[in-house]
Amino acid sequence: MARADEDDLEDIQFLLQQDCLTRDQMETAFARARVPDVPEIQELFHRARPKVLALAAL
């Protein structure tokens, strides 16, 4: 998710279409995600979050 490139976002959108998730479920998943303790990777992950929520139409 952190790269948030076009291919990754298409894959994420496909997965989201397979299962209807609530915003609470998505927020729980974001909170539980195992993101490496590397500032650059953490920043990319957090910047991709709104894009993923938009794909989920939440």
Secondary structure, 3 states (H helix, E strand, C coil): CCCCCHHHHHHHHHHHHHCCCCHHHHHHHHHHCCCCCCHHHHHHHHHHHHHHHHHCCC
